[in-house]
Amino acid sequence: MKEIDQLIIALETCIVLAGFAAIIGTLQPKKTRKVTKGRIVSLAMIIYISLVNALLAAFTLTLSNFGISDQKLWSLSSFAMSAAITFSIIYLWIKKRLKTVSKAAKITYFLLFGFAGTMVLVNLLNALGIGFNKEYGPYFLSFVFNLFVVGYAFSRLLMRPMWEVVRENELRGPLRKHISRR
């Protein structure tokens, strides 16, 4: 069953991303002066979503060993995915801090919330057999979406401190030249 192989890859990918994020989260504060709420929320998002996705994949893999029908398997899995994404939306909505972020970041957050809400709806419809035939596709699409969100947060977690150093260096560089000319 190719679906099971894809779930094993998703599970492994989620564990690796959570592990790398934990390492970065542990080492990065030692190198930077600012640990902001946004960075902590991004790190939490990466770890929680990755580990919950790994748990969902393990849940589906476990159920697949009990001889239940494919439709029942994807229905239960889609329902579990809906619950997990709903929890993520609630958690991030409570933790969001949009007053201090740029307009582009606000738009990005609201787009991600919108897509996440769509994934909840799609998985609920799949679980209930409305518009979908209790199939694998919507469930797998949610893994892809969640991995996209985790990848986005992961890249921000990695790159933001580097861009801050670049900005600081650019600010210092011209000032030194300007001051030394006087």
Disulfide bonds with the S-S distance in Angstrom:
none
